[in-house]
Amino acid sequence: MPSRGRSALRRIAARGTTMAVGAAFVVTTGIAAAPVVHASPSATGALRWAPCDDTAHPGAECATLSVPVDWAHPDGPKLGLAVARRPATDPGARVGSMVFGPGGPGDSGVQMVVGNISRFSAEVRRRFDVVSFDPRGVGGSNPVTCSVGLLAERPSPRMKSQADFDATMAYNKRLRADCRARTGPVFDHLDTGQTVRDVEALRAALGERKLTFHGSSYGTLLGAQYAETFPRRVRAMVLESVMDHSVPTTRDFLQSEAATAEDSFEEFVKWCDGAAGCALRGRDVRAVWQGLLARAGRGELEDPAKPGTSLSSSDLVNTVAFRKFYKADYAGLATSIAGMDASKPLPASPTSTAPLHPATPVFCSDWRLPVRDYQEYASLVAMMNRTAPDMPYLLPVHMTAACLGAPTANPQHRLDAHGAPPILVSNALHDPATGYPWAVSVARQLGRSGVLLTYEGHGHGSVTSGPCMERAVDSYLTDLAVPPWGTSCPAVPS
């Protein structure tokens, strides 16, 4: 049986939303193409299923759902939403359809269903048709398209003057105009509020009286706002690795991001100090890491994945470290660090960061993160680097810079989902991207509907982290059996 919430968890929760959250939403560097969809949109909203064009992963079915570009004008222009499903493996025990809300923003739900169905438990696959979609602006759903050349000109977030700040504002305006021209009208309607309406249309097209939903990472924002908009149409909802859309200010948001990233690094150092399998055991892990950051900053650190090319300090933090933190792969991170530390320095050369994910407009439309001028920006960066000295220039800094001057259609606010049934809010205690305090905050905002389920381990994503978590989540989804508020499950060795 799951153990009840422990005093340590209560102490962490009491510190509020300024504790921890990392950049769950932009770890990838481009939008991958979704599997080809053969079925055509239907004007009636019905789904016409056909086999997905992916011979490597047979069994999935694809369709296209026609939805308005702007739900404020439902009779206006339409876009085709790419949808995929895998039917329940035990039709006789089928409960219905479960809609998965993908993360990112920019993750393809179609690819998840077609190529990574093992992400869901065997019981969920047995009892539900697992359904997901490419959110508007992603993959097969009118993807955001921008000039590759212009993306490559993105100014560095390491601004040094008001002139740099002004140049970034001007660049952002140029980029938005370019992406809008290449993408079409949907570019101005990418916010989660619009996607909530898409999910409601999908529920109706699936023939479900009420929605069973599982949202992960950025998909939890979608789920929470669906529950707020259509509280009485929710059957069951799991919010896994939770984003708190009530964080009010730019400073609060960035401090939360920095704190959770540093927490994961500290957990890694702690593990390495006591684990026989740590490739850095007996060494000053933090000093070795700082040495790599310095080499990366000078352009002298070779990228292990691209021999002969340099690895920027931003990529070292946001790609190398975060990918391992997501999977709680501390042994793998230690081995990578040891290998890079032993490598020969490259000749010093300028380094740059990769172009931002084209789904950045989705984030900008959901988060109002104003910065007045260079002086305030420099103060925010300094605060983040004090909070996370081992994780400098995290992706949230890049995102804040990329969103300067952008309009926000769906700004932060506290949830009001009065009338919703119990909603399961699941988070790891040491999630590198969506900190535990955010899950506590969201559960509290949901009031009587919020049920917190804590995984006492590490990593991003927790619903299949061991039998305790699986049992709790599966019982809730299939039988609506709600675990007691404050239930926790022990960490499972990775």
Summary of the structure (lengths in Angstrom):
residues: 494
radius of gyration: 22.1
end to end distance: 20.7
largest distance: 66.2
contacts: 1779
relative contact order: 0.16
helix: 43%
strand: 15%
